[in-house]
Amino acid sequence: LGWEGALMPRPGFVLDVDRSTPPTLFWRGEGMSLERLPAGRSRVIYAPEPHAAIDDIDGEIRRALDNPLDSDPLRERLFAGMKLTICFDDVSLPLPKMRRPDIRQRIIEAVLDLAAEAGVDDVHLIAALALHRRMTESELREAVGDRVYDAFAPSGALYNHDAEDPDNLAFLGTTKHGEEVEINKRAAESDLLVYVNINIVSMDGGHKSTATGLASYRSIRHHHNPATMEHSRSFMDRHSSELHHANWRMGEVIRKAGVQVFQIETTLNTDTFGDTGPLSVLQKREWEWTTRDRVTFMGMKAGLDRMSASARRRIFQGWEAPYGVTSVTAGAVEPVHERTLEHCFAQHLVPVEGQTDVLTMGLPYICPYNVHSIMNPILVMCLGLGYFFNLYRGKPLVREGGVLILSHPTPWEFHPVHHPSYIDFFEEVLADTTDPKVMADTYEERYANDEWYRHLYRTSYAYHGVHPFYMWYWGAHALRHLGSVIIVGGDVKAVRRLGFRPASTLQDALEMATDTVGPQPTVTHLHNPPIVMADVT
């Protein structure tokens, strides 16, 4: 596969903090700090080192297409006169964006080459947005490449999925749980739907690609709701996730409706910041920093501290990660996804014994919903309580009734184009309630069906009107599980509007946590990014 002979990367590591342990790096949005954790009762969970990348990526793509799992080779499923639709993950993946050429581009080009050989001339390419904002021309070019964009976009054959276009949605049926399945009509009526996926975490891929990515609000609301989210015991472990159970049921309806899906899934390693350049220090464990690393970090931090928030945002949003591709698997959805999960877990999982009283996290500058945008307070909540909290298998890292401490500036700031309904949600809904069920019953339908939000979603670059509700629901399990949430360094009024407690420093936050969990609590820090997932026993 192109990686024989490479040195085995070091596995993840749980460091027990003692008095000799150097300060630990905490992300704070587009900034960072070094913090000392209490010696003798703290531990830090570090990600495994990046796995070796495939050398011959194009050769591996051809091998996957010619040797799929539980499917005929792709070339044998293509024929002249057929209707072929290629769908791909949107701008929310990968995070941060990868250096060009994007793996989606390389796969799509390989699929198109086979289609051309077979004489297929009815081909559409669709960005699977679900209820996310539309991708811009530059974002589409980064994902599929200039050659593909220039060949298909001018004629209207490359476009964003529109979950609110009644003329291009197909109702396929209902699951045994009463969940309505409605997806993109072009995709549903094609002779073959090829889905091109990027898995940076185990939550992505599988039936979720089509059943969510190509669906409408009518369909998505059945699993993006407080009850489903609260009973998903880690979004990263599909066997314990009600969200995934619903998507798998919907996938069965899609299959029985006759939709032919050829799934292509890829995994990336965790080489987020590289081994050279100014950000490479962020890829290392602190006790292994050289004198040069320490000087680099302090200089970078000093420079960032002097910049405006918008300038820091531009720098980090412009970063392209040197990820390596570690697998390409094609064929039927379920066996492909199981193979993908093997690669994801091998890269991300770290064995951890026991839960902690206090869990600390430094939240970085990016999440799936602020690419080229602003991490507003609702997204801070979603990233911390929805995504990072769920980076576990088995049991949550923090015990029930424990405390979660997040480090992030949490600005009372919103991108007016990308997040218009978020502004109203923050001002109206959160001013009234932080209870997911109450807000769902009282406000969701009005936001979801608001004509102005619908117009902005369809014609501008706005997330769907219901999207801030879903971001809040992502944290429903954590809200029920935790005894308290504290945000260090956040805008005080914004943090309180979220229903959380503000703290000026980590030491203040740790002292505040004792009100909930008692004196001398155990503390665990999830050192992320690079992405790490705890296998808690």
N, C-alpha and C positions, 0 to 999 in steps of 0.2 A: 504493500500500500504506500510505499514511499517513505516510511519512517524507521525501517529496520536499521539497527545499529545506533540509533540515537540514545543518549543517556536518559534514563528514567527520571522524570521530574519528581521533585520531593513532594510527598503527600501533604495534606493540610496538617495544621499543628495547633494544639491547645496549650498556650503558655500560662503557667501559674505565675502570677506577679509576686515578686519579692522586692526587697529594698534596693537590689542592684538593677532591677528592670528599668530600662530607659523610658522616658515619656512615650505615650502611645499617640499615634496620629488619629485625630478626629476630623472628619470632613465637616464643613459648615457652609453648605451651598457652594458658591464659587470661591470659598476660602477654606482655611483649615487651621487647626491649632494642635499643639502638643500638650497632652494632659497626663497627669500622674494618677493612677488608680490605687486604691487602698491595698497596701501590701498584706499578704497572708490570707486574703479572702476574695481576691479578684483573679480573673483569668481572661485571656484574649484569644479569640478564635481566628486563625489565619487561613486563608484559602490555599488549596494545593497550588503548586506551581503550574504554569501553563503546559498542557500536554503538547507533545510534538505535533506539528502541522503536517498535512499531506503535501508532499513535494509536487507531484503531478496532479494538480486539481482538475484540469480539463480531462486528463485520462481517467481519473476517478469518476468524474461525472458520466463519461461515456460508458464506463463499466457498470455504473448503477442503472443507467437507462437500458442497457442491454441485458442486465441480469437482475431484474426486479424481484421483489418478494411477492409471492402469490399472485403473479400477474404475467401475462405475456410481455416480451420486450416492447418498449415503446414504439419502435419502428414498425412492429407488426400490428399495432393498434391504430396506425395512421393510414389514411387512404384518400385518394382524390375525390373531391366533392363533399367531404365531411365538414362538419362545423366543429372547429377546435377553439377552446377558450383556455388561456393561460392566466391564472390568478396568482398573485404574490402578496407577501406581507408588506404592510405599509410603512410609513416613516417612523412608527413607534419601535421598530427593530432595525438593526441592533443598536445597543446603547453602550457607549457613544457609537456614532456611525463608524463604519469600517473604511479603511483605505481602499480606493478604487484599484481594480475593478471589484465591485460588489459581487458577492457570490450569487445573488439573484440574477445579475446580468450574465454571468458565465453559464448558468444553467439554462436561462431563457434562450440564449444564443444557441446552445446545443440542441434544445428542443426545436427551435425554429429551423435549424439546419436539417434535422430529420424530417420535419414537416415539408420543407421545400423539396427534399429528395422524393417524398411520397406524392408530391403534386397537390398538397393542401394549400388552398388559397383563401379560404374563409377562416381567418384567425383574428381573434380579439384578445387583448391583454387588459386585465382589470386589477387595479389596486384594491385589495380587500380591506376596506376601511372600517366596516361595521358602522359605528356611530362616531368615528373619529373625524377630524377635519380632513378636507381634501388635501392631497399632496400638490405642491407647486410644480411648475415645469422643472426647475432646477433639482427638486427632490426626486422627481420621477427620472430625470436624466442620471442622477447618482445611483438610483436603484437598478435601472435596466440598461444604462449605457446610452451614449449618443446615437450609435448606429441603430439600435432598436427604436429609440424614441423618434428619430427622424423618419424611420420607415413606416411607423404606425400612427403616431399622434396626429400628423396633419390630416389624415383621412378619417379621424375619429375612431380608430380601431384600438387606441390605447387611452384608457380613461379611468377615473375613479368610480368605484361602486357608489351608487346613490340609494341609500336605504329608505328614502322618502319618495322615490319615483314609482308611482302606482302602475305605470305602464311597463316597467321593467322588473317586476317582482312576480315570482311564481309561488303559489301556495301548494305545498307538496303533501300535507297531511298533518296528523296529530299523533303525538306519542301516547303510550298507555297511561301517562300521567296527565294528559290533557294539554300538553305543550304544543303550541302551533308552530309549524315549520314553514317558514317563508324565506326564500333566498332569491338571489339575483336570477332573473329570468333567462338571460343569455347563457349563464353558466348552467342552469338547470336543463335547458333544452339543447345543449351541445352534445355532439356524439362522444366527445371526450373532454373532461375538465382536468387540466393539469394544474396542480397547486404546488407552488414553489415557496418553501417555508424556511425561516431561520429560527433555530432554537438556541437562545442564549440562556434560557432557564427551562426547567422541566415542565413548567406550566403551559408552554406554548405547543402548538402542533396538534397532531391527531385530528379527531373529528372537530375540534374547536376551530380549526382553520376555516373550514367551509360553513359549519353550522353557526358560527358567530361572525366570522369575517365577511361573509357574503349575505348576512341576514338583515332583516328589518327590525324596527322597534317592536313590532307585533310579536316577533319571535324571541328577540333578545331579552325582553322583559321577563320571560319565564325563568331565566336563571340569573339575571342580574337584578336581584331583589334581596331585601334584608334576610328573609328566612333561608334562602339558599346560601348566601354568603356567610351567615352566622354559623351554619352547620357544615361549612367546608373546613375541615381540620387540616389545613395546609393546602393552598392552591398548587403547591409544588409537588404534591403527591396525589396523583389523579384517583387513586383507589380510596382516598379519604376525603375527596373533594366532591361535594354536591354539585358544584359548578360543572365539573367534568362528567359526572354521572348524567346530568341533563344533556350535555353536548353529545355524549355517546348515544343516548336515546334518540336524539335528533338525527345523528349520523345514520342510525338504522333506518329512520324514515326516509332520509335522502337516498340511501341505497335501495330500499324497496320501491321507491318512486322511479327507479331506473336510471338515476344519475350515475354516470361512469366517472369515477375519480381515480386519477393516477397521481399519487402523492409523492412529492420529492422533498425530503427533509434533510436539513444540514445542521451540524453543530459546530460551534466555534470554541476555541480555547479561551483562556482568561488573560491573554496578553493584551491588557487594556492600555498600558502606558509605555510598553517597549523596554528595551534594555539599554538604550542610548537616548540622549536628549534630556531637556530640563525636567520632564515629567517622569522619567524612568525611576527616580527615587521613590515615587508613589507605588511602584510595583514591588518594593523590597520590604522586608521585615526590619523594624527600627533598630534592633540590636546588631544588625548586619550593615547598617549605614557606615560608610567610610567618612573620613573627615571631609572629603570633597562632597559627599552626599549631604552632610549636615549643612555645609556652607551653601550648597545649591538650594536646599529646602528653605533655609532662613532668608536667603536673598529673594527667592520666589515669593515667600510669604510676605516679606516687607514690601515688595513691589505690588502684590495684589492688594494689600491693606491700603496702599496709597491711591488705588484706582477707584473710579466710580463703579457702582454696581453694574451699570450697563456695559462698561468697558470690560470688566471681569467676565460678564456673561458672553460677550462676543469672543473672547479668547477661548473659553472652555467649550462653547458651542461649536467652535471651528475645529476642535480637535478630532482627528481621525485615528481610530485605534488600529494598531498593526495586528489585529486578530489573525490567528491561523485557523484554517478549516480542518476539523478533525474527523468529520465523517460526511458522506453523502449517501443517502439511502432512498431507494425509489420502489414503488409498487403499490400494493393495497394499503389502505390507511392504517389499519391496526397493527399488522406486523412491522410495518415501517416505523410506526411510532414507538413500539416496544424496543426496537433496535436503537432508536434515537435516545430514549430514556437511559439506556445502558451507558451511552457516551456522556450524557449530561451528568448522571450521578457519579460516574468515574471521575469527571473533572471537578465537580463542585462539593461532593459530600465530605464531611469531616466528622468522625465519631466523637460524640460528646457525652460524658456521663453526668446525668442528673440535671435538674433545672436550677435556676438561680432566683434569688429574691429580686434583684435589680438587673435589668438588661439595658445596656447603653449602646447607642448607635450614632455615628456621625453621618448625616444624610448628605450625599453629594449634590452636584449641580443639575443632575438630569434624571428624568423619569420618562416613562413612555409617552407622556402627554404634554411635555414642555420642550420638545425638540424645536430649536430656533425660537424659543419663547421664554416665558417667565414661570418660575416655580412659585405659584401663588399658594396661599395658606391651605386651601383644600387639597392641592397636590402634595403638599408637605405631609398632611395627614394620611393621604393615600399611600405615599411612598413608605412612610414609617410604619403605620398600622396595617396597611394592606399588603405591601410587597415584602419589605424587610422582615416584619414580624413573622410572615409565613415562609421564610427561608429555613424551613425545618422539615424533617420527616420523623414520625414517631410522636413526639410531644413538643409543645412550644418550649423555647429556650428558657422562658421566664415562667415561674409557677403561677397558678391561678391566684389572683389577688395581689400579684407582684406589681412592680413599678417599671415602666418603660421611660427611659430618658433619651430624648432626641436632641441632637445638636444641629441647629439650622437657623439662619436669620429670619425666616418666616415673614417676609415683607408683606405689608398690606398693599399689595400691588398685583395687577392683573393685566394680561395682554388683551387689549380691547377688541382685536380682530379674532383671535383664537378662542377666547373664553368669555364671550358676552353673557351667557347664562350663568356662568360662575359668579360674576359680579352681583347679579340679582340674588342668586342662591346665598351668597355670603351675607348680603345686606338684609334679606327678607327671611329666608328659611332658618339660617343658623342663629339669627337674632331671636327666633321663636323656640327652636328645639334643636338638640343634637342627637335625638333618638331616631335611629334609622327607620323604624316602623312608623313612628308618628309622622315623620316628614314624607314617607312614601304614601301613607294614607291621605295626608292633607294636601300635599303640594305636587307630587310627581306628575300626575296626569296633566295638570295645567301646563307645566313646563314642557312636557313631552309633546304636547299638541299645539303649542304656541306657534302661530303662523310666522311671526317675525324671526324666531329662532330657527324655524324650519327653512325659511328663505335664506338666512345667513349660512346654514349648514349646506344647502344645496348650491348656492351661487357664490359664496365668499369662501373663507377658510376658517370657519367656526366649527367647534365641536357641537354636536347635537344638543338641543336644549335640555335633554334629560341627563347629559353626561356628568355634571357635578354630583347628581344624586348617586350615580353608580360609583363614583370615586369615594363617596362617603360610605356606601354600602361595603366596599372592599374592606373597610376596617371594622365591620360589624362584629366579627369573631373576636378581634383584639379588644374592642370596646367592652364586650361582655366579660372577657377573660381577665382584664387588668384591673388593679385597684386604683391606679393613678397613672397619668401621663404628664411628664414634665418636659418642657422645651427650653434648652439653654441658648441664650443669645437671640431669641426671637423678639419680634415686635410685641410688646406687652399686650396691647389691645387686641391684636390679631390672634395671639395665643389664647387669650381668654375667650374670644368669640368662638374659638374651636372647642371650648369647654375644657381646656388643659391649663396647667399651671406654669407660669413663666419663672425662669431662674436666670440670674446674671452670669453665673459661673458653674462649672461642673461640680465643684466642691459644695456650692450652695444647693445644687440639685440633689446631690447624694445625702446631704443633711436633711433636706425636705422629704426625701424618700423614707426616712426612718419613721415619719409620722404614720406611714402606711404599713411598713413591713417590720418595724421595730429596730432596735439598735444593732450595730455591727452586721449589716446584711451582707450576703454574698453578692458579688458583682460580676457580670459577664459582659465583655465588649465584643460585639460582632464587627470584625475588621473588614469592612466592605465599602467600596470595591478594592481589588478585583472580587468578583462574585464568589461567595462562599455559602454553603448550605449545611446546616447542622443536622446530623443523624443522632437524635437524642434518645438515650435509653435511661 
